[in-house]
Structure formats: C-alpha cells, structure tokens
Amino acid sequence: MKMNFKCEELLIEDEELGCTITFSDTKISEDKFKTAEEIMNSEEKYLLIQRTYPDDEYDLDNYYLESSEIDTQFDSDSIMTVTIEHEKFEINWFGVHLGIGLSLTEKEIITLQEILKTRFKDRIKIIK
C-alpha cells in the first residue's frame, strides 16, 4: 500500500466546543516561528478530522475532514473506516483511500484510538 505521507506530528485537541485530530508531515507546533508567507506557501501534507459540538441542544454535531492529499468532501452522513497499526494509519470513505505512515508511541496510539472511539464513534468505524 502506498503511503501518502509520513506523520511527523499528531495533534489531538479535545476541547469544550469540539475535537480535532491533525496528522502532519511537519511539526505544526513550530509554525508559530514561521512568517505568514512561509505558512501560506508551505507544501505541508496533512489530514485533519474534526467534530464540533452544537451550541443549541437541537442542533446536530458537525463533522469535517480536510486533507492536502485529496480534494473531496466528507458529508455529515458519511461513515469512514479506519485501520490503525503501529506503523500506519489508513482511512477510507466514498472509495477514497489515504495512507499515513506512523511512528507514534504506544501511549499516542492508545489515545488516538480512544478519541476516535469516543468522539467520532458515529462517523468512524475502526477495523482491527
């Protein structure tokens, strides 16, 4: 299987208004030291998976997926399948396949699996 990119940094932000998982081939945390022009002209490869919680109890959660590698939308009713192994993360939806090489610690793998299972359980199916 061809890897689209190798993840150098995994960021998980689980906050009151939503949850965001970002796989990046660069250290995003170092972006604060870059100029705006450097960030805008970056050729960074990434995958962002996001869920935002509604302000009103009658609204629905909003799911969002964005990637530098593919130009497709993830609609609110889509189900993604995900495979997580120590050396790779694979995600599939609507016939689109994205592979990301991993070099995460055991703790990071467990955290990623738990966040996907708890925060994205309605839209992501984890395949063992």
Residue pairs with C-beta under 8 A, 6 or more apart in sequence:
1 88
1 90
1 99
2 99
3 88
3 99
3 100
3 101
4 45
4 69
4 98
4 99
4 100
5 25
5 45
5 46
5 69
5 100
5 101
6 25
6 100
6 101
6 102
6 103
7 23
7 24
7 25
7 89
7 100
7 101
7 102
7 103
7 104
8 24
8 25
8 26
8 27
9 22
9 23
9 24
9 26
9 27
9 28
9 29
10 21
10 22
10 23
10 24
10 102
10 104
10 108
10 112
11 20
11 21
11 22
11 24
11 28
11 29
12 19
12 20
12 21
12 22
12 111
12 112
12 115
13 19
13 20
13 22
14 115
14 119
16 53
17 52
17 53
18 50
18 51
18 52
18 53
19 50
19 51
19 115
19 119
19 120
20 48
20 49
20 50
20 51
21 48
21 49
21 50
21 112
21 115
21 116
22 28
22 46
22 47
22 48
22 49
23 46
23 47
23 48
23 89
23 100
24 44
24 45
24 46
25 44
25 45
25 46
26 42
26 44
28 44
28 46
31 39
34 42
44 68
45 68
45 69
46 66
46 67
46 68
47 65
47 66
47 67
47 68
47 69
47 91
47 98
47 100
48 64
48 65
48 66
48 67
49 64
49 65
49 120
49 124
50 63
50 64
50 65
50 66
51 61
51 62
51 63
51 64
51 119
51 120
51 123
52 61
52 62
52 64
53 61
54 60
54 61
54 62
60 76
61 122
62 76
63 74
63 76
63 78
63 120
63 123
64 74
65 73
65 74
65 80
65 93
67 98
69 98
70 96
70 98
72 93
72 94
72 96
74 80
74 93
78 93
78 94
78 123
79 93
79 123
79 124
79 125
80 91
80 92
80 93
80 123
80 124
80 125
81 91
81 92
81 93
81 124
81 125
81 126
81 127
82 89
82 90
82 91
82 92
82 116
82 124
82 125
82 126
82 127
83 89
83 90
83 91
83 126
83 127
83 128
84 109
84 112
84 113
84 116
84 126
85 102
86 102
86 104
86 109
87 101
87 102
87 103
88 99
88 100
88 101
88 102
89 99
89 100
89 102
89 112
90 97
90 98
90 99
90 100
91 97
91 98
91 100
92 98
102 109
104 112
113 126
116 124
116 126
117 126
